[in-house]
Amino acid sequence: MLISKKELASLKLQSIRIGDLKTFAESLSIDSKGKTSDIIKRLIDVSQNKIDEFIKRKYQELTKERQSIISDEDLKKELMKVKEFCWGVVQGQLDQKIQTEYVRRFTRYDDLIQGVKSKLQGDITSYVIATWYNHWTTVLIEDHISHHPRIIPTLKNYKGIDIFFDDQPFDLKITYLPKDYALEKALQNPKGLIVWLYENQGVQRFGADNRLFVVLASKDNLEESWKLKRDFDFVFGEIDKFFDATTILIKDEIIFSFKGKTYTTISKILIITK
């Protein structure tokens, strides 16, 4: 269901860290004493524009802090150094792999060390590089989205919300087209892909909240889609066109099933192909 203006204001205020929330209240000559919930009650009727302006200003400060460590341009150059994208180890199963393939397999110390040097070390290096690459490409894409004029970012994690768009909260998911999911099928029926993504999420990370998906897919070779993720000029251009033109309507409601239960949520998807 679409949320009301008052619910929207509450969620935005909840996404501000307590110290910043106190600063915001004081800037409006509103009592800043008490817990987060107390301050929010006093701020709930403040205009959305004032809340948005404060959040955007604080987000800009956070961005500058990150950029003081490494500029966006330098970070992009570092990401271009990745020549191969291979996980090496299945995410979340590193300990199981070590136990099964090394600890319980080898009985002699020298064989164990040789096994680690010849295979495990390379697998872990590949995993770390892939994770590093995914993290920082996502940071740059999320940052670009968060600076779009129609987006209000969050300043802290609250209920999994990353951004507010068109007066609705969203969990932002930047991902690749699922393996064995036909690109033509996704382009012809984007809602079908949304339902698939909800229904095939991991049990531990299950969520039925509003999600905005950015899906990257290389037309010539889907396995090369990771390279598209660092084609920032093209990706940023597609993102800007999407947010410039898109609106959130009740028709964006999605119904999906998970573990025998039915859920209803609001979701949008941008499929970027090249």
DOLUMMI-517056 format. One record per residue (C-alpha): residue number from 1; residue in one letter; x negated, y, z. Coordinates in nm, 3 decimals, padded with zeros to 5 digits. Example, Ala and Ser with C-alpha at 12.3 -4.5 7.8 and 13.67 -1.06 7.14 Angstrom:
BEGIN
<site><nr>1</nr><rest>A</rest><u>-01.230</u><v>-00.450</v><w>00.780</w></site>
<site><nr>2</nr><rest>S</rest><u>-01.367</u><v>-00.106</v><w>00.714</w></site>
! end
This chain:
BEGIN
<site><nr>1</nr><rest>M</rest><u>00.000</u><v>00.000</v><w>00.000</w></site>
<site><nr>2</nr><rest>L</rest><u>-00.107</u><v>00.359</v><w>-00.067</w></site>
<site><nr>3</nr><rest>I</rest><u>-00.189</u><v>00.542</v><w>00.255</w></site>
<site><nr>4</nr><rest>S</rest><u>-00.039</u><v>00.871</v><w>00.375</w></site>
<site><nr>5</nr><rest>K</rest><u>-00.222</u><v>01.204</v><w>00.405</w></site>
<site><nr>6</nr><rest>K</rest><u>-00.235</u><v>01.171</v><w>00.783</w></site>
<site><nr>7</nr><rest>E</rest><u>-00.379</u><v>00.819</v><w>00.764</w></site>
<site><nr>8</nr><rest>L</rest><u>-00.633</u><v>00.948</v><w>00.512</w></site>
<site><nr>9</nr><rest>A</rest><u>-00.741</u><v>01.230</v><w>00.744</w></site>
<site><nr>10</nr><rest>S</rest><u>-00.778</u><v>00.986</v><w>01.034</w></site>
<site><nr>11</nr><rest>L</rest><u>-00.994</u><v>00.748</v><w>00.830</w></site>
<site><nr>12</nr><rest>K</rest><u>-01.216</u><v>01.032</v><w>00.708</w></site>
<site><nr>13</nr><rest>L</rest><u>-01.267</u><v>01.158</v><w>01.062</w></site>
<site><nr>14</nr><rest>Q</rest><u>-01.338</u><v>00.804</v><w>01.186</w></site>
<site><nr>15</nr><rest>S</rest><u>-01.612</u><v>00.779</v><w>00.924</w></site>
<site><nr>16</nr><rest>I</rest><u>-01.803</u><v>01.071</v><w>01.079</w></site>
<site><nr>17</nr><rest>R</rest><u>-02.062</u><v>00.996</v><w>01.347</w></site>
<site><nr>18</nr><rest>I</rest><u>-01.974</u><v>01.124</v><w>01.695</w></site>
<site><nr>19</nr><rest>G</rest><u>-02.250</u><v>01.386</v><w>01.702</w></site>
<site><nr>20</nr><rest>D</rest><u>-02.144</u><v>01.529</v><w>01.368</w></site>
<site><nr>21</nr><rest>L</rest><u>-01.778</u><v>01.510</v><w>01.471</w></site>
<site><nr>22</nr><rest>K</rest><u>-01.852</u><v>01.728</v><w>01.775</w></site>
<site><nr>23</nr><rest>T</rest><u>-02.039</u><v>01.974</v><w>01.552</w></site>
<site><nr>24</nr><rest>F</rest><u>-01.743</u><v>01.988</v><w>01.314</w></site>
<site><nr>25</nr><rest>A</rest><u>-01.499</u><v>02.054</v><w>01.600</w></site>
<site><nr>26</nr><rest>E</rest><u>-01.720</u><v>02.328</v><w>01.745</w></site>
<site><nr>27</nr><rest>S</rest><u>-01.747</u><v>02.496</v><w>01.403</w></site>
<site><nr>28</nr><rest>L</rest><u>-01.368</u><v>02.529</v><w>01.410</w></site>
<site><nr>29</nr><rest>S</rest><u>-01.359</u><v>02.643</v><w>01.774</w></site>
<site><nr>30</nr><rest>I</rest><u>-01.188</u><v>02.317</v><w>01.872</w></site>
<site><nr>31</nr><rest>D</rest><u>-01.270</u><v>02.138</v><w>02.199</w></site>
<site><nr>32</nr><rest>S</rest><u>-01.545</u><v>01.880</v><w>02.128</w></site>
<site><nr>33</nr><rest>K</rest><u>-01.541</u><v>01.705</v><w>02.464</w></site>
<site><nr>34</nr><rest>G</rest><u>-01.441</u><v>01.343</v><w>02.514</w></site>
<site><nr>35</nr><rest>K</rest><u>-01.445</u><v>01.024</v><w>02.310</w></site>
<site><nr>36</nr><rest>T</rest><u>-01.421</u><v>00.996</v><w>01.933</w></site>
<site><nr>37</nr><rest>S</rest><u>-01.048</u><v>00.923</v><w>01.954</w></site>
<site><nr>38</nr><rest>D</rest><u>-00.990</u><v>01.237</v><w>02.166</w></site>
<site><nr>39</nr><rest>I</rest><u>-01.173</u><v>01.462</v><w>01.921</w></site>
<site><nr>40</nr><rest>I</rest><u>-00.993</u><v>01.311</v><w>01.622</w></site>
<site><nr>41</nr><rest>K</rest><u>-00.654</u><v>01.384</v><w>01.782</w></site>
<site><nr>42</nr><rest>R</rest><u>-00.752</u><v>01.751</v><w>01.798</w></site>
<site><nr>43</nr><rest>L</rest><u>-00.882</u><v>01.753</v><w>01.441</w></site>
<site><nr>44</nr><rest>I</rest><u>-00.610</u><v>01.548</v><w>01.273</w></site>
<site><nr>45</nr><rest>D</rest><u>-00.420</u><v>01.851</v><w>01.141</w></site>
<site><nr>46</nr><rest>V</rest><u>-00.725</u><v>02.029</v><w>01.003</w></site>
<site><nr>47</nr><rest>S</rest><u>-00.697</u><v>02.075</v><w>00.625</w></site>
<site><nr>48</nr><rest>Q</rest><u>-00.833</u><v>01.795</v><w>00.407</w></site>
<site><nr>49</nr><rest>N</rest><u>-01.049</u><v>02.047</v><w>00.222</w></site>
<site><nr>50</nr><rest>K</rest><u>-01.235</u><v>02.146</v><w>00.538</w></site>
<site><nr>51</nr><rest>I</rest><u>-01.291</u><v>01.781</v><w>00.633</w></site>
<site><nr>52</nr><rest>D</rest><u>-01.412</u><v>01.702</v><w>00.281</w></site>
<site><nr>53</nr><rest>E</rest><u>-01.648</u><v>02.000</v><w>00.270</w></site>
<site><nr>54</nr><rest>F</rest><u>-01.805</u><v>01.903</v><w>00.602</w></site>
<site><nr>55</nr><rest>I</rest><u>-01.853</u><v>01.538</v><w>00.500</w></site>
<site><nr>56</nr><rest>K</rest><u>-02.006</u><v>01.634</v><w>00.164</w></site>
<site><nr>57</nr><rest>R</rest><u>-02.246</u><v>01.878</v><w>00.327</w></site>
<site><nr>58</nr><rest>K</rest><u>-02.360</u><v>01.616</v><w>00.581</w></site>
<site><nr>59</nr><rest>Y</rest><u>-02.392</u><v>01.350</v><w>00.310</w></site>
<site><nr>60</nr><rest>Q</rest><u>-02.612</u><v>01.585</v><w>00.110</w></site>
<site><nr>61</nr><rest>E</rest><u>-02.838</u><v>01.621</v><w>00.416</w></site>
<site><nr>62</nr><rest>L</rest><u>-02.865</u><v>01.242</v><w>00.446</w></site>
<site><nr>63</nr><rest>T</rest><u>-02.951</u><v>01.217</v><w>00.076</w></site>
<site><nr>64</nr><rest>K</rest><u>-03.228</u><v>01.473</v><w>00.114</w></site>
<site><nr>65</nr><rest>E</rest><u>-03.371</u><v>01.277</v><w>00.409</w></site>
<site><nr>66</nr><rest>R</rest><u>-03.399</u><v>00.967</v><w>00.190</w></site>
<site><nr>67</nr><rest>Q</rest><u>-03.542</u><v>01.165</v><w>-00.099</w></site>
<site><nr>68</nr><rest>S</rest><u>-03.809</u><v>01.312</v><w>00.129</w></site>
<site><nr>69</nr><rest>I</rest><u>-03.954</u><v>00.959</v><w>00.155</w></site>
<site><nr>70</nr><rest>I</rest><u>-03.939</u><v>00.892</v><w>-00.220</w></site>
<site><nr>71</nr><rest>S</rest><u>-03.773</u><v>01.098</v><w>-00.492</w></site>
<site><nr>72</nr><rest>D</rest><u>-03.506</u><v>00.942</v><w>-00.710</w></site>
<site><nr>73</nr><rest>E</rest><u>-03.730</u><v>00.968</v><w>-01.015</w></site>
<site><nr>74</nr><rest>D</rest><u>-04.019</u><v>00.794</v><w>-00.838</w></site>
<site><nr>75</nr><rest>L</rest><u>-03.785</u><v>00.524</v><w>-00.709</w></site>
<site><nr>76</nr><rest>K</rest><u>-03.657</u><v>00.462</v><w>-01.063</w></site>
<site><nr>77</nr><rest>K</rest><u>-04.018</u><v>00.424</v><w>-01.183</w></site>
<site><nr>78</nr><rest>E</rest><u>-04.084</u><v>00.167</v><w>-00.908</w></site>
<site><nr>79</nr><rest>L</rest><u>-03.776</u><v>-00.031</v><w>-01.011</w></site>
<site><nr>80</nr><rest>M</rest><u>-03.899</u><v>-00.041</v><w>-01.371</w></site>
<site><nr>81</nr><rest>K</rest><u>-04.202</u><v>-00.241</v><w>-01.249</w></site>
<site><nr>82</nr><rest>V</rest><u>-03.983</u><v>-00.550</v><w>-01.193</w></site>
<site><nr>83</nr><rest>K</rest><u>-04.054</u><v>-00.781</v><w>-01.488</w></site>
<site><nr>84</nr><rest>E</rest><u>-03.851</u><v>-01.085</v><w>-01.384</w></site>
<site><nr>85</nr><rest>F</rest><u>-03.532</u><v>-01.123</v><w>-01.183</w></site>
<site><nr>86</nr><rest>C</rest><u>-03.512</u><v>-01.463</v><w>-01.013</w></site>
<site><nr>87</nr><rest>W</rest><u>-03.369</u><v>-01.537</v><w>-00.669</w></site>
<site><nr>88</nr><rest>G</rest><u>-03.598</u><v>-01.835</v><w>-00.605</w></site>
<site><nr>89</nr><rest>V</rest><u>-03.401</u><v>-01.919</v><w>-00.291</w></site>
<site><nr>90</nr><rest>V</rest><u>-03.023</u><v>-01.931</v><w>-00.263</w></site>
<site><nr>91</nr><rest>Q</rest><u>-02.914</u><v>-01.637</v><w>-00.049</w></site>
<site><nr>92</nr><rest>G</rest><u>-02.849</u><v>-01.738</v><w>00.310</w></site>
<site><nr>93</nr><rest>Q</rest><u>-03.006</u><v>-02.084</v><w>00.269</w></site>
<site><nr>94</nr><rest>L</rest><u>-03.376</u><v>-02.011</v><w>00.325</w></site>
<site><nr>95</nr><rest>D</rest><u>-03.394</u><v>-02.191</v><w>00.661</w></site>
<site><nr>96</nr><rest>Q</rest><u>-03.210</u><v>-02.494</v><w>00.521</w></site>
<site><nr>97</nr><rest>K</rest><u>-03.449</u><v>-02.507</v><w>00.226</w></site>
<site><nr>98</nr><rest>I</rest><u>-03.755</u><v>-02.494</v><w>00.455</w></site>
<site><nr>99</nr><rest>Q</rest><u>-03.615</u><v>-02.766</v><w>00.680</w></site>
<site><nr>100</nr><rest>T</rest><u>-03.508</u><v>-02.999</v><w>00.397</w></site>
<site><nr>101</nr><rest>E</rest><u>-03.790</u><v>-02.955</v><w>00.147</w></site>
<site><nr>102</nr><rest>Y</rest><u>-04.086</u><v>-02.896</v><w>00.379</w></site>
<site><nr>103</nr><rest>V</rest><u>-04.043</u><v>-02.955</v><w>00.754</w></site>
<site><nr>104</nr><rest>R</rest><u>-03.870</u><v>-03.294</v><w>00.725</w></site>
<site><nr>105</nr><rest>R</rest><u>-04.025</u><v>-03.404</v><w>00.399</w></site>
<site><nr>106</nr><rest>F</rest><u>-04.397</u><v>-03.381</v><w>00.476</w></site>
<site><nr>107</nr><rest>T</rest><u>-04.566</u><v>-03.585</v><w>00.745</w></site>
<site><nr>108</nr><rest>R</rest><u>-04.923</u><v>-03.469</v><w>00.679</w></site>
<site><nr>109</nr><rest>Y</rest><u>-05.038</u><v>-03.116</v><w>00.757</w></site>
<site><nr>110</nr><rest>D</rest><u>-05.250</u><v>-03.068</v><w>00.442</w></site>
<site><nr>111</nr><rest>D</rest><u>-04.960</u><v>-03.179</v><w>00.221</w></site>
<site><nr>112</nr><rest>L</rest><u>-04.731</u><v>-02.932</v><w>00.398</w></site>
<site><nr>113</nr><rest>I</rest><u>-04.970</u><v>-02.640</v><w>00.343</w></site>
<site><nr>114</nr><rest>Q</rest><u>-05.019</u><v>-02.735</v><w>-00.022</w></site>
<site><nr>115</nr><rest>G</rest><u>-04.642</u><v>-02.756</v><w>-00.073</w></site>
<site><nr>116</nr><rest>V</rest><u>-04.589</u><v>-02.413</v><w>00.081</w></site>
<site><nr>117</nr><rest>K</rest><u>-04.863</u><v>-02.254</v><w>-00.130</w></site>
<site><nr>118</nr><rest>S</rest><u>-04.760</u><v>-02.418</v><w>-00.456</w></site>
<site><nr>119</nr><rest>K</rest><u>-04.381</u><v>-02.358</v><w>-00.441</w></site>
<site><nr>120</nr><rest>L</rest><u>-04.229</u><v>-02.197</v><w>-00.131</w></site>
<site><nr>121</nr><rest>Q</rest><u>-04.450</u><v>-01.889</v><w>-00.138</w></site>
<site><nr>122</nr><rest>G</rest><u>-04.343</u><v>-01.814</v><w>-00.496</w></site>
<site><nr>123</nr><rest>D</rest><u>-03.975</u><v>-01.880</v><w>-00.419</w></site>
<site><nr>124</nr><rest>I</rest><u>-03.980</u><v>-01.640</v><w>-00.123</w></site>
<site><nr>125</nr><rest>T</rest><u>-04.164</u><v>-01.372</v><w>-00.322</w></site>
<site><nr>126</nr><rest>S</rest><u>-03.903</u><v>-01.397</v><w>-00.601</w></site>
<site><nr>127</nr><rest>Y</rest><u>-03.622</u><v>-01.377</v><w>-00.345</w></site>
<site><nr>128</nr><rest>V</rest><u>-03.768</u><v>-01.068</v><w>-00.177</w></site>
<site><nr>129</nr><rest>I</rest><u>-03.822</u><v>-00.891</v><w>-00.510</w></site>
<site><nr>130</nr><rest>A</rest><u>-03.468</u><v>-00.970</v><w>-00.630</w></site>
<site><nr>131</nr><rest>T</rest><u>-03.320</u><v>-00.851</v><w>-00.300</w></site>
<site><nr>132</nr><rest>W</rest><u>-03.533</u><v>-00.535</v><w>-00.304</w></site>
<site><nr>133</nr><rest>Y</rest><u>-03.433</u><v>-00.461</v><w>-00.663</w></site>
<site><nr>134</nr><rest>N</rest><u>-03.062</u><v>-00.514</v><w>-00.596</w></site>
<site><nr>135</nr><rest>H</rest><u>-03.074</u><v>-00.299</v><w>-00.282</w></site>
<site><nr>136</nr><rest>W</rest><u>-03.241</u><v>00.008</v><w>-00.432</w></site>
<site><nr>137</nr><rest>T</rest><u>-03.056</u><v>00.001</v><w>-00.765</w></site>
<site><nr>138</nr><rest>T</rest><u>-02.735</u><v>-00.015</v><w>-00.562</w></site>
<site><nr>139</nr><rest>V</rest><u>-02.849</u><v>00.276</v><w>-00.342</w></site>
<site><nr>140</nr><rest>L</rest><u>-02.904</u><v>00.497</v><w>-00.648</w></site>
<site><nr>141</nr><rest>I</rest><u>-02.573</u><v>00.399</v><w>-00.811</w></site>
<site><nr>142</nr><rest>E</rest><u>-02.375</u><v>00.442</v><w>-00.488</w></site>
<site><nr>143</nr><rest>D</rest><u>-02.545</u><v>00.777</v><w>-00.431</w></site>
<site><nr>144</nr><rest>H</rest><u>-02.448</u><v>00.895</v><w>-00.779</w></site>
<site><nr>145</nr><rest>I</rest><u>-02.088</u><v>00.788</v><w>-00.721</w></site>
<site><nr>146</nr><rest>S</rest><u>-02.080</u><v>00.956</v><w>-00.380</w></site>
<site><nr>147</nr><rest>H</rest><u>-02.187</u><v>01.288</v><w>-00.532</w></site>
<site><nr>148</nr><rest>H</rest><u>-01.910</u><v>01.287</v><w>-00.792</w></site>
<site><nr>149</nr><rest>P</rest><u>-01.673</u><v>01.585</v><w>-00.737</w></site>
<site><nr>150</nr><rest>R</rest><u>-01.371</u><v>01.357</v><w>-00.689</w></site>
<site><nr>151</nr><rest>I</rest><u>-01.541</u><v>01.132</v><w>-00.435</w></site>
<site><nr>152</nr><rest>I</rest><u>-01.566</u><v>01.179</v><w>-00.059</w></site>
<site><nr>153</nr><rest>P</rest><u>-01.835</u><v>00.949</v><w>00.085</w></site>
<site><nr>154</nr><rest>T</rest><u>-01.843</u><v>00.810</v><w>00.439</w></site>
<site><nr>155</nr><rest>L</rest><u>-02.111</u><v>00.904</v><w>00.692</w></site>
<site><nr>156</nr><rest>K</rest><u>-02.088</u><v>00.578</v><w>00.885</w></site>
<site><nr>157</nr><rest>N</rest><u>-01.935</u><v>00.237</v><w>00.824</w></site>
<site><nr>158</nr><rest>Y</rest><u>-01.575</u><v>00.221</v><w>00.941</w></site>
<site><nr>159</nr><rest>K</rest><u>-01.349</u><v>-00.069</v><w>00.839</w></site>
<site><nr>160</nr><rest>G</rest><u>-01.579</u><v>-00.139</v><w>00.544</w></site>
<site><nr>161</nr><rest>I</rest><u>-01.492</u><v>00.191</v><w>00.374</w></site>
<site><nr>162</nr><rest>D</rest><u>-01.767</u><v>00.335</v><w>00.150</w></site>
<site><nr>163</nr><rest>I</rest><u>-01.580</u><v>00.611</v><w>-00.033</w></site>
<site><nr>164</nr><rest>F</rest><u>-01.248</u><v>00.793</v><w>-00.058</w></site>
<site><nr>165</nr><rest>F</rest><u>-01.121</u><v>00.839</v><w>-00.412</w></site>
<site><nr>166</nr><rest>D</rest><u>-00.796</u><v>01.000</v><w>-00.523</w></site>
<site><nr>167</nr><rest>D</rest><u>-00.679</u><v>01.011</v><w>-00.159</w></site>
<site><nr>168</nr><rest>Q</rest><u>-00.739</u><v>00.639</v><w>-00.098</w></site>
<site><nr>169</nr><rest>P</rest><u>-01.015</u><v>00.450</v><w>00.091</w></site>
<site><nr>170</nr><rest>F</rest><u>-01.231</u><v>00.195</v><w>-00.094</w></site>
<site><nr>171</nr><rest>D</rest><u>-01.498</u><v>-00.062</v><w>-00.027</w></site>
<site><nr>172</nr><rest>L</rest><u>-01.743</u><v>-00.011</v><w>-00.316</w></site>
<site><nr>173</nr><rest>K</rest><u>-01.873</u><v>-00.331</v><w>-00.478</w></site>
<site><nr>174</nr><rest>I</rest><u>-02.148</u><v>-00.313</v><w>-00.741</w></site>
<site><nr>175</nr><rest>T</rest><u>-02.203</u><v>-00.653</v><w>-00.895</w></site>
<site><nr>176</nr><rest>Y</rest><u>-02.258</u><v>-00.857</v><w>-01.210</w></site>
<site><nr>177</nr><rest>L</rest><u>-02.004</u><v>-01.050</v><w>-01.415</w></site>
<site><nr>178</nr><rest>P</rest><u>-01.957</u><v>-01.387</v><w>-01.241</w></site>
<site><nr>179</nr><rest>K</rest><u>-02.137</u><v>-01.681</v><w>-01.397</w></site>
<site><nr>180</nr><rest>D</rest><u>-01.919</u><v>-01.870</v><w>-01.648</w></site>
<site><nr>181</nr><rest>Y</rest><u>-01.662</u><v>-01.587</v><w>-01.656</w></site>
<site><nr>182</nr><rest>A</rest><u>-01.617</u><v>-01.483</v><w>-02.019</w></site>
<site><nr>183</nr><rest>L</rest><u>-01.689</u><v>-01.116</v><w>-02.087</w></site>
<site><nr>184</nr><rest>E</rest><u>-01.416</u><v>-01.096</v><w>-02.353</w></site>
<site><nr>185</nr><rest>K</rest><u>-01.165</u><v>-01.234</v><w>-02.102</w></site>
<site><nr>186</nr><rest>A</rest><u>-01.272</u><v>-00.974</v><w>-01.844</w></site>
<site><nr>187</nr><rest>L</rest><u>-01.241</u><v>-00.687</v><w>-02.092</w></site>
<site><nr>188</nr><rest>Q</rest><u>-00.898</u><v>-00.801</v><w>-02.212</w></site>
<site><nr>189</nr><rest>N</rest><u>-00.763</u><v>-00.855</v><w>-01.862</w></site>
<site><nr>190</nr><rest>P</rest><u>-00.957</u><v>-00.654</v><w>-01.599</w></site>
<site><nr>191</nr><rest>K</rest><u>-00.692</u><v>-00.722</v><w>-01.335</w></site>
<site><nr>192</nr><rest>G</rest><u>-00.748</u><v>-01.094</v><w>-01.379</w></site>
<site><nr>193</nr><rest>L</rest><u>-01.116</u><v>-01.044</v><w>-01.296</w></site>
<site><nr>194</nr><rest>I</rest><u>-01.023</u><v>-00.839</v><w>-00.988</w></site>
<site><nr>195</nr><rest>V</rest><u>-00.803</u><v>-01.123</v><w>-00.861</w></site>
<site><nr>196</nr><rest>W</rest><u>-01.083</u><v>-01.374</v><w>-00.933</w></site>
<site><nr>197</nr><rest>L</rest><u>-01.333</u><v>-01.164</v><w>-00.735</w></site>
<site><nr>198</nr><rest>Y</rest><u>-01.100</u><v>-01.146</v><w>-00.434</w></site>
<site><nr>199</nr><rest>E</rest><u>-01.009</u><v>-01.514</v><w>-00.447</w></site>
<site><nr>200</nr><rest>N</rest><u>-01.368</u><v>-01.635</v><w>-00.489</w></site>
<site><nr>201</nr><rest>Q</rest><u>-01.537</u><v>-01.428</v><w>-00.221</w></site>
<site><nr>202</nr><rest>G</rest><u>-01.727</u><v>-01.607</v><w>00.055</w></site>
<site><nr>203</nr><rest>V</rest><u>-01.538</u><v>-01.706</v><w>00.369</w></site>
<site><nr>204</nr><rest>Q</rest><u>-01.784</u><v>-01.522</v><w>00.597</w></site>
<site><nr>205</nr><rest>R</rest><u>-01.748</u><v>-01.199</v><w>00.399</w></site>
<site><nr>206</nr><rest>F</rest><u>-01.376</u><v>-01.225</v><w>00.337</w></site>
<site><nr>207</nr><rest>G</rest><u>-01.185</u><v>-00.900</v><w>00.315</w></site>
<site><nr>208</nr><rest>A</rest><u>-00.850</u><v>-00.789</v><w>00.177</w></site>
<site><nr>209</nr><rest>D</rest><u>-00.916</u><v>-00.414</v><w>00.193</w></site>
<site><nr>210</nr><rest>N</rest><u>-00.905</u><v>-00.180</v><w>-00.105</w></site>
<site><nr>211</nr><rest>R</rest><u>-01.204</u><v>-00.242</v><w>-00.330</w></site>
<site><nr>212</nr><rest>L</rest><u>-01.349</u><v>-00.054</v><w>-00.624</w></site>
<site><nr>213</nr><rest>F</rest><u>-01.561</u><v>-00.285</v><w>-00.839</w></site>
<site><nr>214</nr><rest>V</rest><u>-01.839</u><v>-00.175</v><w>-01.071</w></site>
<site><nr>215</nr><rest>V</rest><u>-01.929</u><v>-00.480</v><w>-01.281</w></site>
<site><nr>216</nr><rest>L</rest><u>-02.238</u><v>-00.481</v><w>-01.505</w></site>
<site><nr>217</nr><rest>A</rest><u>-02.263</u><v>-00.707</v><w>-01.809</w></site>
<site><nr>218</nr><rest>S</rest><u>-02.517</u><v>-00.720</v><w>-02.091</w></site>
<site><nr>219</nr><rest>K</rest><u>-02.330</u><v>-00.809</v><w>-02.412</w></site>
<site><nr>220</nr><rest>D</rest><u>-02.621</u><v>-00.989</v><w>-02.580</w></site>
<site><nr>221</nr><rest>N</rest><u>-02.732</u><v>-01.194</v><w>-02.279</w></site>
<site><nr>222</nr><rest>L</rest><u>-02.545</u><v>-01.196</v><w>-01.949</w></site>
<site><nr>223</nr><rest>E</rest><u>-02.856</u><v>-01.322</v><w>-01.770</w></site>
<site><nr>224</nr><rest>E</rest><u>-03.022</u><v>-00.992</v><w>-01.861</w></site>
<site><nr>225</nr><rest>S</rest><u>-02.749</u><v>-00.785</v><w>-01.692</w></site>
<site><nr>226</nr><rest>W</rest><u>-02.990</u><v>-00.700</v><w>-01.410</w></site>
<site><nr>227</nr><rest>K</rest><u>-03.181</u><v>-00.480</v><w>-01.656</w></site>
<site><nr>228</nr><rest>L</rest><u>-02.863</u><v>-00.287</v><w>-01.735</w></site>
<site><nr>229</nr><rest>K</rest><u>-02.837</u><v>-00.197</v><w>-01.366</w></site>
<site><nr>230</nr><rest>R</rest><u>-03.152</u><v>00.017</v><w>-01.394</w></site>
<site><nr>231</nr><rest>D</rest><u>-03.046</u><v>00.186</v><w>-01.718</w></site>
<site><nr>232</nr><rest>F</rest><u>-02.942</u><v>00.474</v><w>-01.499</w></site>
<site><nr>233</nr><rest>D</rest><u>-02.865</u><v>00.740</v><w>-01.762</w></site>
<site><nr>234</nr><rest>F</rest><u>-02.622</u><v>00.507</v><w>-01.937</w></site>
<site><nr>235</nr><rest>V</rest><u>-02.469</u><v>00.364</v><w>-01.616</w></site>
<site><nr>236</nr><rest>F</rest><u>-02.427</u><v>00.708</v><w>-01.460</w></site>
<site><nr>237</nr><rest>G</rest><u>-02.259</u><v>00.835</v><w>-01.776</w></site>
<site><nr>238</nr><rest>E</rest><u>-02.007</u><v>00.548</v><w>-01.774</w></site>
<site><nr>239</nr><rest>I</rest><u>-01.940</u><v>00.604</v><w>-01.404</w></site>
<site><nr>240</nr><rest>D</rest><u>-01.874</u><v>00.976</v><w>-01.457</w></site>
<site><nr>241</nr><rest>K</rest><u>-01.631</u><v>00.909</v><w>-01.743</w></site>
<site><nr>242</nr><rest>F</rest><u>-01.445</u><v>00.657</v><w>-01.525</w></site>
<site><nr>243</nr><rest>F</rest><u>-01.404</u><v>00.883</v><w>-01.223</w></site>
<site><nr>244</nr><rest>D</rest><u>-01.323</u><v>01.188</v><w>-01.436</w></site>
<site><nr>245</nr><rest>A</rest><u>-01.027</u><v>01.010</v><w>-01.596</w></site>
<site><nr>246</nr><rest>T</rest><u>-00.903</u><v>00.754</v><w>-01.341</w></site>
<site><nr>247</nr><rest>T</rest><u>-00.617</u><v>00.794</v><w>-01.094</w></site>
<site><nr>248</nr><rest>I</rest><u>-00.491</u><v>00.559</v><w>-00.826</w></site>
<site><nr>249</nr><rest>L</rest><u>-00.129</u><v>00.453</v><w>-00.864</w></site>
<site><nr>250</nr><rest>I</rest><u>00.102</u><v>00.197</v><w>-00.707</w></site>
<site><nr>251</nr><rest>K</rest><u>00.055</u><v>-00.016</v><w>-01.022</w></site>
<site><nr>252</nr><rest>D</rest><u>-00.303</u><v>-00.073</v><w>-00.904</w></site>
<site><nr>253</nr><rest>E</rest><u>-00.166</u><v>-00.305</v><w>-00.638</w></site>
<site><nr>254</nr><rest>I</rest><u>-00.325</u><v>-00.650</v><w>-00.649</w></site>
<site><nr>255</nr><rest>I</rest><u>-00.176</u><v>-00.971</v><w>-00.509</w></site>
<site><nr>256</nr><rest>F</rest><u>-00.413</u><v>-01.260</v><w>-00.446</w></site>
<site><nr>257</nr><rest>S</rest><u>-00.433</u><v>-01.584</v><w>-00.248</w></site>
<site><nr>258</nr><rest>F</rest><u>-00.708</u><v>-01.702</v><w>-00.015</w></site>
<site><nr>259</nr><rest>K</rest><u>-00.710</u><v>-02.017</v><w>00.197</w></site>
<site><nr>260</nr><rest>G</rest><u>-00.335</u><v>-02.063</v><w>00.158</w></site>
<site><nr>261</nr><rest>K</rest><u>-00.241</u><v>-01.705</v><w>00.247</w></site>
<site><nr>262</nr><rest>T</rest><u>-00.122</u><v>-01.425</v><w>00.018</w></site>
<site><nr>263</nr><rest>Y</rest><u>-00.265</u><v>-01.073</v><w>00.041</w></site>
<site><nr>264</nr><rest>T</rest><u>-00.177</u><v>-00.740</v><w>-00.117</w></site>
<site><nr>265</nr><rest>T</rest><u>-00.428</u><v>-00.460</v><w>-00.172</w></site>
<site><nr>266</nr><rest>I</rest><u>-00.518</u><v>-00.170</v><w>-00.403</w></site>
<site><nr>267</nr><rest>S</rest><u>-00.810</u><v>-00.219</v><w>-00.638</w></site>
<site><nr>268</nr><rest>K</rest><u>-00.973</u><v>-00.069</v><w>-00.948</w></site>
<site><nr>269</nr><rest>I</rest><u>-01.252</u><v>-00.202</v><w>-01.169</w></site>
<site><nr>270</nr><rest>L</rest><u>-01.508</u><v>-00.046</v><w>-01.402</w></site>
<site><nr>271</nr><rest>I</rest><u>-01.677</u><v>-00.296</v><w>-01.635</w></site>
<site><nr>272</nr><rest>I</rest><u>-01.996</u><v>-00.147</v><w>-01.779</w></site>
<site><nr>273</nr><rest>T</rest><u>-02.126</u><v>-00.322</v><w>-02.090</w></site>
<site><nr>274</nr><rest>K</rest><u>-02.405</u><v>-00.249</v><w>-02.334</w></site>
! end
